[in-house]
Amino acid sequence: MAHLLVLSSAAGGGSALPALELLSHRVRQIPAEPAQLVNAPSADVIFLDACGDLVGAKSLCRILTATGLDAPLLLIVTEGGLAAVSHDWGVDDVLLVSAGPAEVDARIRLAIGRHTAEHVSSRVQTSGITIDESSYSAKVHGRPLDLTYKEFQLLHFLATHPSRVFTREQLLSEVWGYDYFGGTRTVDVHVRRLRAKLGDLEQLIGTVRNVGYRFNVYDDDQVPATR
């Protein structure tokens, strides 16, 4: 059973997708308005009703994707509205309002499955740190890190090759690229800044004397808690 959030401004508060009433999923419906998104409940799948207002729905889709969705977004449209939907809407799938329960249930399962697979493949969780490649963000014990693009790339590269030692030249090549003309001191500067932002977890970026750097992996009970 999935938790579903339906965004709809249907007149009279009627169901935006009748087939959902015949399924066992938990459904919560709120008005399809930007202001409602602030305190919107979490959900496994978000449905957006575009049957009555395609222009407004497109705008809301862009707001949802720009703010970073934690769930797949499915669009509900009439058959006539299909022609207006394109890739720049940012939706994961499209459903006709007349879709039957079996089709809707299958679309829900597939959307959750794809989202889970993509989420797992783009996220690294280790030694108290979480790195999300899809959003270029990193957290330490749930606390967001304010990283520059290169700091994020360096952290991500090291964390995806745990315990392996890289020379400064190798890191320059992998993170900055072959066409970078700066010296290896650039690596040292970025490592120093990255350690400062990691705080109590600065030891995750280990130094191997006369060689380079590596990402140290710790068991959960060995990782110090941030103050």
C-alpha positions in Angstrom: 0.0 0.0 0.0 1.4 3.3 -1.1 0.9 6.9 0.3 -0.4 9.0 -2.6 -0.7 12.8 -2.7 -3.1 14.2 -5.3 -2.9 17.9 -6.2 -6.2 19.0 -7.7 -8.5 22.0 -7.8 -11.4 20.1 -9.1 -14.8 21.8 -8.5 -16.5 20.5 -5.4 -13.5 18.7 -4.2 -14.3 15.6 -6.3 -11.8 12.9 -7.0 -9.3 13.8 -9.6 -8.7 10.2 -10.5 -11.8 8.0 -9.9 -9.9 4.8 -10.2 -7.9 5.6 -7.0 -11.2 5.1 -5.0 -11.2 1.4 -5.9 -7.6 0.8 -4.8 -6.3 0.2 -1.3 -3.7 2.9 -1.3 -3.8 5.8 1.2 -4.8 8.9 -0.7 -4.6 12.6 0.4 -5.9 15.3 -1.9 -5.0 19.0 -1.5 -5.6 22.0 -3.7 -3.2 22.4 -6.7 -1.7 25.7 -5.5 1.9 26.7 -4.9 1.1 27.9 -1.4 -0.2 24.4 -0.5 3.2 22.8 -1.3 4.9 24.3 1.7 3.2 22.0 4.2 2.3 19.2 1.9 2.5 15.7 3.4 5.1 13.3 2.3 4.1 10.7 -0.3 5.4 7.8 -2.3 3.8 9.2 -5.5 2.4 12.6 -6.4 -0.4 13.0 -8.8 -1.1 16.4 -10.4 -4.5 17.0 -11.9 -4.2 18.9 -15.2 -7.6 18.2 -16.6 -9.1 21.7 -15.9 -6.0 23.9 -16.2 -3.2 22.8 -18.4 -1.3 26.1 -18.1 -1.5 26.2 -14.3 -0.5 22.5 -14.1 2.6 23.1 -16.3 3.6 25.9 -14.0 3.1 23.8 -10.9 5.1 21.0 -12.5 8.1 23.3 -13.0 7.8 24.5 -9.4 7.8 21.0 -8.1 10.7 19.8 -10.1 12.7 23.0 -9.4 12.4 22.6 -5.6 13.5 18.9 -5.8 11.0 16.1 -5.6 11.4 13.2 -3.3 8.7 11.2 -5.1 7.7 10.5 -8.7 5.3 13.0 -10.3 2.4 11.6 -12.4 0.2 13.9 -14.5 -3.6 13.3 -14.8 -4.9 14.6 -18.1 -7.9 14.2 -20.5 -7.3 12.6 -23.9 -7.3 16.1 -25.4 -4.7 17.4 -23.0 -2.1 14.7 -24.0 -1.1 16.8 -27.0 0.1 19.7 -24.7 2.4 17.6 -22.5 6.1 17.5 -23.4 9.4 16.5 -21.7 9.9 20.0 -20.3 7.0 19.5 -17.9 9.3 17.3 -15.9 6.8 14.6 -15.1 7.6 10.9 -14.7 4.4 9.6 -16.3 1.0 10.6 -17.7 -2.3 9.0 -16.9 -5.7 9.6 -18.6 -8.4 10.5 -16.1 -10.4 7.6 -17.4 -7.7 5.0 -16.6 -9.0 1.9 -14.9 -7.8 0.6 -11.4 -5.5 -2.0 -12.8 -3.7 0.4 -15.1 -3.4 3.0 -12.3 -2.1 0.5 -9.8 0.5 -0.7 -12.4 1.7 2.8 -13.1 2.1 3.5 -9.4 4.2 0.3 -8.9 6.4 1.1 -11.9 6.9 4.7 -10.8 7.9 3.8 -7.3 10.2 1.1 -8.6 12.0 3.4 -11.1 12.3 6.2 -8.5 13.8 3.8 -5.9 16.3 2.4 -8.4 17.4 5.9 -9.5 17.6 7.2 -5.9 19.8 4.3 -4.7 22.1 4.5 -7.7 22.7 8.2 -7.3 23.2 8.2 -3.5 26.2 7.3 -1.4 25.8 6.7 2.3 28.9 5.8 4.3 30.6 6.7 7.6 28.1 9.3 8.7 27.9 11.1 5.4 25.3 11.1 2.6 26.1 12.2 -0.9 23.4 12.7 -3.5 24.8 13.0 -7.0 21.4 13.8 -8.6 21.1 17.0 -6.5 24.8 17.7 -6.1 24.3 17.8 -2.3 26.0 16.2 0.7 25.0 15.9 4.4 26.8 15.0 7.6 24.5 13.3 10.0 21.6 15.0 8.2 23.2 18.4 8.3 23.6 19.9 4.8 27.2 20.8 3.7 27.7 24.1 1.9 30.1 22.8 -0.8 31.4 24.4 -4.0 31.0 22.3 -7.2 34.6 21.1 -7.2 34.5 20.3 -3.5 31.4 18.2 -4.1 33.1 16.5 -7.1 36.2 15.7 -5.0 34.2 14.4 -2.1 32.0 12.3 -4.4 35.0 10.8 -6.3 36.8 9.8 -3.1 33.7 8.4 -1.4 32.9 6.3 -4.4 36.4 4.8 -4.3 36.7 4.1 -0.5 40.1 3.2 0.9 41.8 3.6 -2.4 44.8 6.0 -2.4 45.0 8.6 -5.2 48.0 10.8 -6.0 47.4 14.5 -6.5 48.1 14.0 -10.2 45.4 11.3 -10.4 42.9 13.5 -8.6 43.6 16.4 -10.9 43.0 14.2 -13.9 39.8 12.6 -12.5 38.2 15.7 -10.9 39.5 18.6 -12.8 40.2 17.0 -16.1 43.1 16.5 -18.4 42.9 20.0 -19.8 43.4 21.6 -16.4 46.6 23.6 -16.3 46.8 24.3 -12.6 49.3 22.6 -10.2 48.7 19.9 -7.7 48.5 22.5 -4.9 44.9 23.0 -6.1 44.1 19.5 -4.7 45.7 20.3 -1.3 43.7 23.6 -1.1 40.4 21.8 -1.9 41.1 19.0 0.5 41.9 21.5 3.3 38.6 23.4 2.6 36.6 20.2 2.4 38.0 18.9 5.8 37.1 22.2 7.4 33.5 21.9 6.2 33.3 18.2 7.3 34.1 19.4 10.9 34.3 16.4 13.2 34.4 14.1 10.2 37.5 15.7 8.7 39.4 12.4 9.2 37.2 10.9 6.4 39.7 12.5 4.0 42.9 10.7 4.9 46.5 11.7 3.9 48.9 9.0 2.8 52.3 10.6 3.3 54.3 11.2 0.1 51.5 9.6 -1.9 48.2 11.4 -1.8 44.7 11.1 -0.3 42.0 8.5 0.3 38.5 8.2 1.7 38.6 6.4 5.1 35.6 4.2 5.8 34.4 3.8 9.4 31.8 1.6 11.1 28.7 3.3 12.4 30.0 3.0 16.0 33.3 4.6 15.1 32.0 7.7 13.5 32.0 10.7 15.8 28.8 12.6 16.2 28.8 16.2 15.2 28.5 18.7 18.0 
